[in-house]
Every structure is written in C-alpha cells, then in structure tokens.
Amino acid sequence: MREMTTAFLSALCILSGLSYPVVSCAQDYPASVVELVARTRAQVTTMGMTEFKSAFDRGALGLIVDVREPSEFAQGHIPGAINIPRGQIEIRIWSHVGYPDRTDLGRRITLYCRSGTRSVLSAKSLQDLGFHNVVAADILLDEWAKAGNPLVKE
C-alpha cells in the first residue's frame, strides 16, 4: 500500500508540475496537503514569474509581503518587501492597511515565499478576512535570484 501511495504522490507531483510549475513536491507531504494546496491555489489569484517581474518593474505590486520566517527573510528578500510570516499574517497585516481608522481591504497586497505554497495559503487567509485585492506570487525565489533579479540581504 505504501508503494502505491508513493507512486500516486509522485505522479501527482509530476502532473501538478505541468500545470503548476511552482508546486514543490520534493518533500514528502501527505496527499491531503498536496490536495489542500491545489484546492486553495484554485481559489486565489496567482501570478507567475513573468507577470511578477513585470509588475515589480512597474512598481505595481502594492504592498509586497514575504510570508517566510524572519531567518529566511534575512537571508534574502525582494526589495521593498515586508516580512509577515504565514503563521502571523491574520494578526500582523492590519497595521499595514490602515486599521483601525482607515482600513483598506482593497489595498493591493502581493504575497510571496520560497516556492509559492505559503503565499497561496496566506492569500486564502486574507481573502477569508475580507481582503479582495490579494495576489499570491507563484514563483520560485531561487529562480528569481538566478535570473539576476535583486534580493536584499540583512
């Protein structure tokens, strides 16, 4: 049975890589996690590397939020990004959108992480809170850097 499950997950990773190239299946996640991320990705707005780079160059990403952990952020992040880890997004986003006086639930918020998974899950959380202009960058941060795009290290 374990061999069938492993084969199924491998096939799912290959297939998901065809339609969602950022899905990282290198780690051994249970099928339920892979399915949750795929379902969530279908419920949020995403952008790939080309669209992200174009919006970055035009200054059209709005509030850029890196949802990785602080130690990851310090190792290199996209210029202009703030760091709010995925586990704190629902609590810490408010000070960046004018709460309590002028809360702007329509403010453009672009989320990214290392592989696109945490940004997709964070985007769904913000949508559930009423934000309606949230985009998850479905990019590989390593590919961003390899293409010569800027990263800030602290």
N, C-alpha and C positions, 0 to 999 in steps of 0.2 A: 504494500500500500504506500509506503514512504517513497518508493521508487516512482510510482505513478504520480504522486503529489509533486515530487521534484521535477518530473518530466512535464507535468502540466504547468507548473510555475515557470519553467524555462521557456516553454512555448508561449506562455502569456507575456513574458518579458520580451521575447523576440517580436511578437505581434504588436505589443504596445510600443515598442521601439520604432515600428514602422509608421504608426500614426501619431505617436507622442515621443519624439526622439529624446526628450529630457527625462523620461521615466527611468529612474535608476533602479535596476534590479540586481545590481552586483551584490547587494546584501541579501541575506536570506530572510525575506519578510514573509509572514504568513499570507496566504491568498486573500484573507479578509482585509489586510492592509492594502494590498495592491488594488483590490476591488474598491475600497473606500476612496483611495486617491483618484482612481479613474472616474468614479461617480462624481466626486467633488469637482474634478477638473471640468467635467461637462456642465457644471452649474455656475461656473465663474468665467469671467472674461480673462483670457490669457493673451500674451503676445510672445512671439518668438524672438530670436536674436536680432534678425534684420530690423524688425519693427522697433524693438527696444533701442537699438543703436541709433536709428533714425530719430526717434523721439528724444533720446538723450542729447543728440547733437543739436536739436531744435530747442532744447530746454522745455520740452512738453511732457515730461514725466510727472509733473506736480510734486507732491511730497514723496520722496523716494525712501522707502523703509526696507532696511536689511533685517530680516527676521531670524538671522542666525544668532548664535550665542555670542556674548561680548568677546570672548577669546578668539573666535573666528573672525569677527568684525575687525579686531585689532590687527590681524594678520593681513588684511587687505580688503577694502570695500570700495564701492563705486563712489566717485566724488559727489558730494552733496547729500549722500545718504545719511539717515539717522539710524540708530540701532534700537530696535524694539524686538527682543526675542519672541518667537512664536508663543511661548507659554505665558507671555505678559501682554500680548497685543490688545486684548479686550480691555485692559485696565489702563495701559500707558498711552494709548492713541489719543485720548481726549484732550490732553494739553496741546496737541498739535493741530487740532481742528476747531479751536476757539471756545471750548467748553469752559465755563458754563454760560458766559454772556452771549456769544455769537457762534454757537455750534454750527459748523458747516458740514452736513452729512453728504453734500455733493462735491466736496473738495476732491480733486483728482489725487488718488493715492496709488502709487506703483510699488508693489512688493517684490522682493527677490530674495533668494537664498543661494545655496551652493548648487542645487540640482533642479529646483522648481517644485519640489514636493511640499516643503514647509510654506512656501509662498502661496501655493494653491489652497492649502488648508487654512492659512491665515486670511486669505481673501474671503473664503466662505464665512469665517467667523465675523469679519467686518460686515459682510452683507447681512448676516443674521442680526447684527446690531442696528441695521438701517442705513448703512453707507451704500451709496448707489453709483459711485464712480471709482470703483476699485478694480485694479488690473494686477494679475499675477504674472510676473515675468517667468516664462517657461524656458529658462536658459541654463546653461552650464557655466558657472562663474569661471572655471578653469579655461573654458573655450573663449570667454570674453577676454581674459588676460592674454592667452596665446595669440589672439588676433591683434594684439598690440593696443588694446583699449586701456584706458587709465584705471589704476587702482591706487587707493590711498592707504598707506600703512602707518600705523601708530606705534 
